Every structure is written in structure tokens, then in C-alpha cells.
Amino acid sequence: MEPIILGIESSCDDTSAAVIRGRVMASNVIASQQVHKDFGGVVPELASRAHELNIVPVVSEALSKAGVKASELSAIAFTRGPGLLGSLLVGTSFAKAFSLSLDVPLVEVNHLQGHVLASFIREEGKEVHEPSFPYLCLLVSGGNSQIVRVNGPLSFEILGQTIDDAVGEAFDKCSKMMGLGYPGGPVIDALAAKGDPSRFTFAKPHIPGLDYSFSGVKTSLLYFVRDALKEDPDFMEHNKEDICASFQKTLIDILMDKLIKAAKQTGIREIAIGGGVSANSGLRARIEAEGRKRGWHTYLPPLRFTTDNAAMIAVAGYFHFLAGSRAPLDTAPLARC
Ligand code: KG4
């Protein structure tokens, strides 16, 4: 019989619980926290408090939507890290207590590996479209920008990563700088869709190998906006679509240059993406276009699995569970791992 796994995710500002049977998703409940909007970023203390309020109702809803009794669970998988320590503590403590009370195994999951394995979430009635090993995953979120070579469901090799800001951070900080709101990625994405990506140019980094850097392009935008506003105080208002389109294109160019290089160097043509920024419509279109041109097989997770969700934690947990890995009850969350 296929194992039934409860996944729990609480690494940042989404409290999520999901149930999978085998790898087929039976439920995936996400409580997103609105409390941070007024602060222009996630406030760690408020995030922990909201997780504390959300965790029990979210898990109950995930079980009832899946039509699964707690006693039927084969294992509980939880995000151990990386993330905000106070947030992780809520999910970790709940998972430990629940596994102890039910006497079922506890399985720890690395949040980033969850994003990288998001393509393996299966959905009832939907065609299976999963990468074969080895594949490359462009992992792009608010805290990470990496190219990962995935040799197997439990075997990961980081080929390149950012040496400063993550690409999601560049979206968020630049949106804030332009007064466009938080989180910046979706706002810039929507404005960019209406703008001309070739109107403005921003500095691109020259970093050797497969590593990334996004702090320079952020500074380039900062100086550009500052200088333009000196000449015309309404410049932002009249040009925000073109600025966003040009800025987004620059970030996508930077991401794609290294991804193409990695694909050439490794000879791998199975290409997946994951993480919050993989929801970006420009990036998704570009990966598909490059895929057609270069004979890649591309795997873009549905939008609901790009941002933080427990279904990806449950699926990663499934692979760990089958491999026999178990987390002891003294497992502590890790802000960095
Ligand atoms: O993976 P995620 O939900 O959280 C972690 O960082 O772990 O990613 C959040 C990031 C934020 O920086 C947000 O601005 C970005 O994903 N994001 C996007 C889009 N949707 C979310 N960035 C660009 N375009 C989007 N459509």
C-alpha cells in the first residue's frame, strides 16, 4: 500500500499542511499571512505568532480535505530549515508532538530540496510530467538563487549560486525602492507585462563560473531612478511599466545566461525551475522559448507549487521516508542548512 504522508511547512510567512498518498496530492492547505504587508517585508516575530495561530486549523483542514484520519498517516514530514527560526520552531514542534502522539515516524525535509522536487507532486487526473535524472533545477526565491544538479531524489549538487542578494530579494528591494509595494516580484511581473523591455538598460554582473550576483543590478536601478527623478519628479509614474519590463528582462537575462552555460557544460537537457520567482511569467516564457530552441525538456511547476507549500515538503518527505531516513525527537530547526 502507498504511504500516506502529512507535510508541514512553516519556514517563512506561509503556514501550510498537505497530505499525499504515494506522490498524489490529496490536499494542500496554505494560510498566507497578510500581517506583513504594512511593513514592506516579513516581520519574524509576527510570522511566528501567526504560525502559532494557524498550525492546528491548517493541519485539521488538510486532513479533512484529504479524507484521511490522523491514525491513517504513515509519516509526518516537516521543514527543518532553512528559514526563520521562530517560524520553523512552530512547525517542527507541532510535527514532533503529533508524531509522538500518533506513534508514526518523523521525517525532516530541507526546504530548498522541497522546491527542487516540486515537479514530482502528482495530481489526481492530471498527466504526469516529471524530469528524469539527472536534471538541472534553477532554484530562485526570496532567499536563494542556485543552479542545482539533481542526480536523484536525494542527491543534489549546487553548481552555482548567488554571491550576494537572491533574485527575489532584487525584485522585492527594487519594488520597495520604486514605491511599488511588497512582495515586489508579482507587482513588477504584472507591470512588466505592459511595458517595453528594451527601453532601458541596467548593468549586468561579470561573475566567473556559474555563480550569480544581483546586488549590482539593484544599485544600477537605484542610481537610474534617483537621477531620472531629479530631472522629472513624475518620471516613475509615467514610465513604471517600461522600467519594470527592462529591469525584469535584465534579471531574466542574468539567470538564463548561467543556466544555458550549465546546460552546455553538463550536457543535461532536462531543465526544471522552482521557488517563488519561478512564478514569474517572463522567466517561464523565456525558459520555454530557450527549451524549444535548444532541445531541452522543461518542467515548470504549476503556479500554486512555486511559492511555499507543504505538498512539496510531503513529496520530498516521501522520498526520504522510502529511503528509511527518520528524524529523532530531539531534532532542532535550523535557520541555515
Ligand atoms: O519561495 P518563496 O515563496 O519564499 C522564499 O523565499 O522561500 O519566494 C518568495 C519570493 C519573493 O521574493 C517574491 O517577490 C518572489 O518570490 N515572487 C516573484 C513572483 N511571485 C513571487 N518574483 C517574480 N515574479 C513573480 N511573479
Boltz pocket constraint, residues with backbone or C-beta under 6 A from the ligand:
constraints:
  - pocket:
      binder: B
      contacts: [[A, 12], [A, 140], [A, 141], [A, 142], [A, 143], [A, 144], [A, 167], [A, 168], [A, 169], [A, 171], [A, 172], [A, 183], [A, 184], [A, 185], [A, 186], [A, 189], [A, 275], [A, 276], [A, 277], [A, 278], [A, 279], [A, 280], [A, 281], [A, 306], [A, 307], [A, 308]]
      max_distance: 6.0
